[in-house]
Amino acid sequence: MIMAQRFIITLWLLAGIAWAQTTTNDGFAIPQAGKTFEFPRDHGSHPEFRTEWWYLTGHLDGDQGQRFGFQVTFFRQARRDESGAVQQFHLAHAALLDAVSGTFRHEERLNREGWDASASLTTLDVRNSNWSLRLDEKTNRLYMAATIKAEAVLKLEFDIAKPLVVFGKDGVSRKGSSANAASHYLTFPRLRAAGSVKTGSVEHRVTGEAWMDHEFSSSQLDEGQVGWDWAAIQLRDGREIMVYRMRRVDGGTDAASTLTMVGLDGAPRALAHDAFSWKSLGTWRSPHSQAEYPNHVRIAFESVTLELKPLAKDQEQGGSITGLPYWEGACDVLDAQGTVVGRAFLELAVYAGDLKQHLGPASLPGPIRAESDRHRELRK
């Protein structure tokens, strides 16, 4: 009888723990293993999670010998105001590198959800003012448009060259040991791109390849972590690599770090943190933020050694809205013999500022806080 009671109590406690871990303390969803994804719905927004982003990076070649690297990211950030009501804010970043001249252009913008910013709940259709990214379900093609200040215009369409990949185990990509340090991580690892890039008064016809991530979570950093290094690599032989290194306060690599190889058939194969190495080959100190970025990298695993060499040293996003500068740059990929074997994008996050201070549940980034305050005043 006593054993049966203990067994029942144990089951109750375990059920309580599982139930508690389905949401954060402030009521946002935590990614759950075994999730069944449904498309096109899961290409759309998931407002029950605190944070979500749709992220496009790519390399473009112009018809007159130009070369560009671009990034366009749409963020959705949910916040509770003092009354407990949830408000949705939409942040967006766009950047364009002219690799021939070395000119790097970038812009950030922030809008509260409404007439000027939105994300569909049923399909991929996000916008922030005149920036947009949408999926045409009839043609299974993506369309993206963005401007960068008054300096550049990007109009691109994308054909899906490789099937969608769900990174992680049982549909959950771990970023740390705690229950909420995780995301649902969906990726198109190779898109064929075509369209136009206009810089100044000159319009260039371009073609190339792109990578698209869609992640949603309610927390990314775990206790003891300070930031991350991430890369999306597209090899000329048709394979792709996604790798991230979660950085710890002591300078070490967190056990949640991983490298995933996507084969020619689109099947992912993940390696644990101790099965690959990430080594800095050189750093660059930003004259804008004073952050020092290790933006020349060697990644090694199994019998493979790859060098990520930036096309320009200064590819820092300024963090004018969030106060969190980060380095996000186009790179060539070289093998051990120094031969270019692919192209990549490298992200180096939280080398300046404090991500938890700005994006943690206890506080709002300054401009988002101000926007939230204005919204509350208007409701009075």
Buried (B, 14 or more C-beta within 10 A) or exposed (E): EEEEEEEEEEEEEEEEEEEEEEBBEBBBBBBBEEEEEEEBBBBBBBBEBBBBBBBBBBBBBBEEEBBBBBBBBBBBBBBBBEEEEBBBBBBBBBBBBBBEEEBBBBBBBBBBBEEEBBBBEEBBBBBBEEBBBBBEEEEEBBBBBBBBEEBBBBBBBBEBBBEBBBBBEEBBBBBBEBBBBBBBBBBBBBBBBBBBBBBEEEEBBBEBBBBBBBBBBBBBBBEBBBBBBBBBBBBEEBBBBBBBBBBBEEEEBBBBBBBBBBEEEBEBEBBEBEEBBBEEEEBBEBEEBEBBBBBBBBBBBEEBBBBBBBBBBBBBBBBEBBBBBBBBBBBBBBBEEEEEBBBBBBBBBBBBBEBBEBBEBEEBBEBBEEBBEEBBEEEE
